[in-house]
Amino acid sequence: TLHYRSHHTESTKNAVANNFCKTAREVSSGDTELQHSLQIVDKLLMDNGYPKPRQYYQPASSSKKKKKKDDVKHMVSLSVPYTTERNANRIRNYIKSKHLPIRPVFTPGKTL
């Protein structure tokens, strides 16, 4: 499990937590089992430093635009060392504002 204080982007940490919750919803056969699964996820996230585990329990919004597969095929991945969330957002926003066919991939750095 990825610890909340790990040297990864917020989006990566959120995705990990969301995937735990999504899996719990998919494998639970009823409401009782779902509540039990979510309690396990809640404890797992709290034990790994997540400040508000319950925020991840909401299903992903279907209103978000999904990229077309053709768009993704024409993008180039750019590996960038992760420094801070602010810098990661600045890089993402710049790429988006210039409509560049680049998908930044932030790699975790070494932590002390």
VOZAMAR-49363 format. One line per 2 residues: number of its first residue (from 1); their letters; for each residue x, y, z of C-alpha. Coordinates in nm, 2 decimals, decimal comma, always signed. Example, Ala and Ser with C-alpha at 12.3 -4.5 7.8 and 13.67 -1.06 7.14 Angstrom:
REM VOZAMAR-49363
1 = as = +1,23/-0,45/+0,78  +1,37/-0,11/+0,71
***
This chain:
REM VOZAMAR-49363
1 = tl = +0,00/+0,00/+0,00  +0,12/+0,34/-0,09
3 = hy = +0,17/+0,56/+0,22  +0,02/+0,91/+0,21
5 = rs = +0,35/+1,07/+0,28  +0,53/+0,89/+0,00
7 = hh = +0,70/+1,08/-0,27  +0,43/+1,04/-0,53
9 = te = +0,18/+1,29/-0,69  -0,15/+1,35/-0,52
11 = st = -0,32/+1,21/-0,82  -0,13/+0,88/-0,78
13 = kn = -0,22/+0,86/-0,41  -0,59/+0,94/-0,49
15 = av = -0,59/+0,68/-0,76  -0,46/+0,41/-0,52
17 = an = -0,73/+0,49/-0,27  -1,01/+0,51/-0,53
19 = nf = -0,90/+0,18/-0,68  -0,93/+0,02/-0,33
21 = ck = -1,28/+0,15/-0,29  -1,38/+0,06/-0,65
23 = ta = -1,26/-0,30/-0,59  -1,45/-0,32/-0,27
25 = re = -1,77/-0,21/-0,45  -1,71/-0,46/-0,74
27 = vs = -1,64/-0,77/-0,52  -1,90/-0,71/-0,25
29 = sg = -2,22/-0,92/-0,31  -2,45/-0,72/-0,09
31 = dt = -2,48/-0,41/+0,13  -2,35/-0,58/+0,45
33 = el = -2,05/-0,72/+0,26  -1,98/-0,38/+0,10
35 = qh = -1,99/-0,20/+0,45  -1,74/-0,46/+0,58
37 = sl = -1,52/-0,42/+0,27  -1,52/-0,04/+0,31
39 = qi = -1,43/-0,07/+0,68  -1,13/-0,27/+0,58
41 = vd = -1,03/-0,01/+0,31  -1,09/+0,27/+0,57
43 = kl = -0,85/+0,10/+0,82  -0,59/+0,03/+0,55
45 = lm = -0,60/+0,39/+0,44  -0,59/+0,53/+0,79
47 = dn = -0,30/+0,30/+0,88  -0,11/+0,44/+0,58
49 = gy = -0,16/+0,81/+0,67  -0,45/+0,91/+0,45
51 = pk = -0,62/+1,20/+0,63  -0,98/+1,15/+0,52
53 = pr = -1,03/+0,80/+0,39  -1,41/+0,84/+0,34
55 = qy = -1,36/+1,10/+0,07  -1,26/+0,82/-0,17
57 = yq = -1,58/+0,63/-0,14  -1,77/+0,83/-0,39
59 = pa = -1,80/+0,67/-0,74  -1,60/+0,85/-1,01
61 = ss = -1,81/+1,12/-1,18  -1,93/+1,01/-1,52
63 = sk = -1,94/+1,37/-1,64  -1,56/+1,38/-1,68
65 = kk = -1,45/+1,37/-2,04  -1,27/+1,06/-2,12
67 = kk = -0,99/+1,08/-2,38  -1,05/+0,90/-2,70
69 = kd = -0,82/+0,60/-2,76  -0,69/+0,77/-3,08
71 = dv = -0,59/+1,07/-2,89  -0,39/+0,87/-2,64
73 = kh = -0,21/+0,67/-2,92  -0,07/+0,99/-3,07
75 = mv = +0,07/+1,11/-2,74  +0,43/+1,08/-2,63
77 = sl = +0,51/+0,99/-2,27  +0,76/+1,22/-2,10
79 = sv = +0,92/+1,09/-1,78  +0,97/+1,37/-1,53
81 = py = +1,10/+1,33/-1,17  +0,84/+1,43/-0,92
83 = tt = +0,94/+1,72/-0,70  +0,62/+1,89/-0,56
85 = er = +0,25/+1,88/-0,64  +0,27/+2,25/-0,74
87 = na = +0,54/+2,18/-1,00  +0,36/+1,87/-1,13
89 = nr = +0,04/+2,08/-1,18  +0,24/+2,36/-1,35
91 = ir = +0,39/+2,11/-1,60  +0,05/+1,95/-1,67
93 = ny = -0,12/+2,29/-1,71  +0,15/+2,41/-1,95
95 = ik = +0,13/+2,10/-2,17  -0,25/+2,13/-2,17
97 = sk = -0,25/+2,51/-2,25  -0,01/+2,45/-2,55
99 = hl = -0,21/+2,15/-2,67  +0,11/+1,95/-2,68
101 = pi = +0,08/+1,57/-2,75  +0,27/+1,49/-2,44
103 = rp = +0,16/+1,28/-2,14  +0,38/+1,36/-1,84
105 = vf = +0,47/+1,06/-1,63  +0,59/+1,17/-1,29
107 = tp = +0,84/+0,92/-1,14  +0,89/+0,92/-0,76
109 = gk = +1,22/+1,04/-0,64  +1,42/+0,91/-0,35
111 = tl = +1,30/+1,01/+0,00  +1,51/+1,05/+0,31
***
